[in-house]
Each structure stands twice: as structure tokens, then as C-alpha cells.
Amino acid sequence: MWEPYKKGFKAWLQLEKSLSDNSVEAYLHDISLLTQFLMMRNDTQTPSDITLADLEHFLKWIHELGMTATSQARIISGLRSFYKYCLLEQIATVDPTVLLESPKLKRLLPDTLSYEEIEKIIGAIDLSTPEGERNKAIFETMYSCGLRVSEVVNLRISSLYLDVGFIKVIGKGDKQRLVPIGSDAIKHINIYRNAVRNQMSVVKGFEDILFLNRRGKSLTRVMIFLILKALVKKAGIHKNISPHTFRHSFATHLVEGGADLRAVQEMLGHESITTTEIYTHLDRDFLRSTLQQYHPAFK
């Protein structure tokens, strides 16, 4: 019964909101959970029949299923978007999500790498192999530009403006941004392109993708994760590291160096400054040394 609403919502998310396929699927999954709950109760309600009380019972149900507060908050976000669509399309006249409360979330900060640790990880790459040259270029670029792992695997040759020190990045929702790129990353991209990539046979459709696997296709996000895990182990670093740690470290190092928060927001491609603030957690030693340097009471 809800299938026409889901189809319309999917089209709205793709065409009006320009969301990625992954994001669209996540939103549709949220609505599917709600319809699953309604079926379980033998409810035949349409979106316009749903009340705040129904949604509160639904939240109680997903909580009992063992969903984390983060997952619950994300599902509520999906429901809010669905009802925004319903109001626009006059499927519903009232939004039952208005007074729906999200669970309180703790903002967990990921581990940050020091510049020395990043150098150690990149230094652990074996440059005697073609994959080594590629991996060096990948991680130099990720740290230099603060890229998401999805952005680095989809980076295109046509988006490189290395002569002027910039790359064009396609981020979430297909939003484009220009990001400065450092000289080390430029050097290793050029080495990889000239010494490795030019010798490869590239599968049709992947000619413009910069970083390729052995079979001449684009790398997966999981592959980047596995490569990094092996390098972290080889470098002897005992932290919970993922490709996103490079992005977080990039932002933290910029702020510690005195960069403007708005500039960091622009480079990371965040829509909201509050998202950027998560990445600007400064360690206690840095805050203490700043106070000792600048605050008269600490002199």
C-alpha cells in the first residue's frame, strides 16, 4: 500500500535533493522499517493517518530491536524528510514528526594522528611495487586535501589542476568543490601517472579514474581501508585507524595551526559549520600550551 509513496519519495530524493544512491537507499530503508512495524500491528494506515503517538510506538519498537541511539536518530531524520515530501506533494496535511524527539547523542571523536604518525604510515609503503607508488599518491592526496574515502576512489584525471595546485572534488550529493593540493601529493600523483598508470591496460569506462586496481578498474572503499590497516600495523601504531582518520587529522592540524574554521568547512565540503566543529577537537596539551602562551593568568 505504501509502494507508490516510496516511489514518489525516491524520485524526490534523487531529482530534487540530488542525493547519492547510498543516501537514497538509506532513506527508503527507514520508511520500510516503519511499514514493517505497521504490518506487524496489522495497521492499514496511510502516511496522512500516522500520528505522533504511532511514531513514538515505532521508536520504542526499534529501540527494543537493539538499535543504537545513532541509528535511531538517523531513522528519525529519514522520517522527517519523508514527511517534508508528503507535505509538498499534499499527501499529508500535518507533519507528525514535528514533536518527535531524537535520542541524545554523544559526540564521539575519532582518533587523531600526529603529523609524525602520518609520515610513519606513509613511510611504511613499499615503493618497489607499482601498487606502492599508487598507495603513496593516494595517502599523500588524502592527507593533503582532507578527502573522504569515496572522494579519493572517484577522483578523476579531468579534475586535476595540478599546474595551479588545485583539484576538483565531487562530494556528498554530487556537490563540487575546489581544494588546494600540496606539492608532495602533486609529486607522487605525477610519479604514479607517468611510471605506473601509463603502463596499465584500463577497462573501458574507467579511463578518467585516477587511482586504479590491478585489473584497470577503480578501487573500492574497502580496499583503501584494508591497505591502510596493513600500513598502520607495519608502522607499529596502536590506534583505531580508518581512512576517515586522515580527514579528521587534516582538519585538526589545520585548526591547531590557526586556520579559520570557515576555510576548513569549505575545504572539507561541509554544509553546516556545526559538522566542522566535530573535526576541530583540539587535544588538552594544545589548549594548555595556547593558554600558557596567550592568557595573562597563565603567564
N, C-alpha and C positions, 0 to 999 in steps of 0.2 A: 504493500500500500504506500510505503514511503519512497519507492523507487523513483517516481517522477520528480519528487522534491530533491532527492540525492543527485539525479542527473542535472537538474537545473542549477543546483549548488555547485556541482563540479564545473560546469561551464562558466559560472560566475567567477569562481576562484581562478580558473585558467585565463579567461578573457579580460575580466575587469581588474582582478588583483595581480595578474601576471605571476602567479606562484609557480615554483618548480613542481615537477611531478611528485617528488617525495613529500613535499608540504601538502599538496592536494590529497594524496593518499592518506596522510595522517589525519587531515580534517574529516575525510569521508569515514575513516575508521572510528572517529569519535561519534559520528552520527549513527554508525552501525551498532556501536555499543548501546546507544540509547534505544534503538529499535529492538535490539536483542532483549533488553530489560523489559520493554513494553510487551513483547511477545510472551515473555516468561510470566507476566502478570495477566496475560490474555486481554490486554488493552487494545482497543481499535482506534485510539486517539490519533488525530492528525496534528501537524505542528501547531495549528491555531487552538487546539484543545488543551495543549500542555500547560500546566500551571507551575508556579514556583515550588509548590509542595511536591509535585511529581518529580521535578529536577532534584529536590533535596533527598527524596527517597532513592533516586538514581545514584546520587553521590554516595549515599550510605551503602548502597549495593556494591559500587566499585571499590569503596574503601574496604568492605568485607572480603572482596576478592583478593585483597593484599596489594592493591596499587599504592605506590608511593605518593607523597604529597606533591612531588614534582609532576608525576603523571596525571594526577587529579587536576592540578592547576592547568595543565596543557589541554586536557579534555574540556574543562570549563571554557577555555579560550576558544576551542573549536565550536562549542555550542553557541557562544556569543556571536561568532562570525556567521554561523548558520542562521541565527535569528535576525541578524542585520540584513542578510539576504532575503529572508522571509518578509520583513517589513518593507523592503524596497520593492519586492515583487507582489506585495499586498496578499501574500499567502496567510499572514497573521497580522492582526491589528495591535497586539500587545506583545512586548518582549518579556518573557518570563525569566530571563537571565539577569535582568537589571539588578535585582536584590540578592542574586546568588553569590555567596561568599566563597572566595578561594581559600584553600588551606594556607596557613602561614608557612612560608618557605625560608629555610636557612640559606644564605648565600655562601655556598662552599667555594673557596678559592683553590684553583688547581695549583700544583707545584710549579715553582718558577725556577728556571735555570739561570745561573750566573753566566756572564759573558765567557768566563774561563771554561765552564762546563760545556757550553755550546761549542767552543773551539775544540774541546776534548772529543766530543761526539763526532764532529765533522772530521777531526784529525784521525779518527779510528777507521775512516773509509779506506778501503784498499784500492788505490788508484791504478793498479796494474791491470785491472779488468775494465772492459767497456762500461759495465754496469756501475763500476766505481766512479768513473768520470761523470756519468749521468746523475748518480746519487749525490755527488758533491755539488753539482749545479742545482739540484732540487733543494737541498737543505740550506745552501747559501741563499737561494732565492726566497725560501720560506721565512728565514730569519731576517733577511734584508727588507722584505716587503710586508711582513706580518700576514701572510696569506692563510686562508682556510685550506684544508687539505683538498677539498673539492675544487678550489680555485687553481691550485697548482697542477692537479691532474688534467684540468681542462684548459690550461694556458696555451694560447695559440701563437704560432710564429708571427702571424699577421698583427698580433697585439704587442709586439716588442718594438719599442722605440729607443733602442739602446744607445744610439748616437746622441740622443738628448737626455738619456738617463731616466726614462720612464717606461712603465709597462701598463697596458690597459687590462683591467681585471673585470671579469663578469662574476658578480657576487650573487647573493640571495635574491630571488625574484627577478633574475636577469638584469639587475641594476649594474651599470658600468661605472667604474671609477678609474682615474689615472693615479698610479702610485709611483713615487720615486724608487729607483733601484740602485743599490750600491755598486762600487767598482769591482769588488771581489765576486759578487754574483754575476755581473756582466762578463767578467773574465772567464768564469767557469761555464757560463752558458755558451760563450763563443768556442771554448775548447771542446765542449760536448758536441756542439753542432758540426764543427769542422772535422774533428777527429773520429767521432763515433756515429752520430746520426746520419751524416752524409754517406756512410758505408752500408747503411741498413736498407733492406727492402721493406718499404712501407705499404701496409694494406690500404686498399682504396677506401677513401673516406676519412683517413687519419693523416693525410698529407700535411695538414696545417697544425696538428697537435705537436707541441714541442717535445714533451717527455714521453718516450715510447718504451714498451716492454720488448723482450727479445723477438716476439712474433710480429713486431711492427704495428702494434695497436696501443691505445692509451693505457696507462697504468690504472689500477683500481685504488680506492682509498685504503682498502685493507692491506694492499701490497706496501704502500708507504708506511703504514703502521708497523708491519712486520719488519721492514728494513730498519726502521728507527729503533724498534725494540732490540734487535740484534746489535746495533751500534752502541746503544746505551749500556748493554751488558758488557760488550767488548771494552768500552771506555771505563768500566768499573764504577758507574754512577748508580747509586741505590735510591732512586726516586721513582714515583709512579708517573712515567713519561708517555705522552701521546703526541702526535703531530700538532695538536692544538696547543701544547706546551710552548712550542716555538712562537706561536702567535701571541700567547699571553706574555712570554718573556720579552718579545719585541716591544709590546706596549709598556710593560713595566720599566724596561730600560730607558725608553723614551721619556717617560714621566720623571724617573729618577734623574735624568739628565736635564730636566727643566722644560720639557716640551709642553706646549699649550694643549689642553685637553680637547679642544675643538679640532685641532690639527690631527691629533691621534684618532679622534672619532672619524674624521674624513678618510684617513689612511686605512682604517680598519673596515670602513664601509658600514658603520652602524647607523641605523635610522634614528635611534634615540641616544642622547648623551648619557642616560642612566645605564644603558648597556655598557658603555665605555668605562663607566666608573668601576664596574666589576673588575676590569682589567688593570686598574690603576692602584691596586693594593700595594702599598709600599711596606717593606719589612721594617720591623721595630728599630733595628740598628740604624737604618737610613733616616727614619724620622727623628731618632735621638740625636744623631750627628747633625741633622739640619737645625734642630732646636738649639743645640750647643753652639752652632755657628752663628745663628741669626737672632736668637731670643735673648734680650738683656738679662733675664732672670737665670739663664743657664751659663752665662759668661763665667 
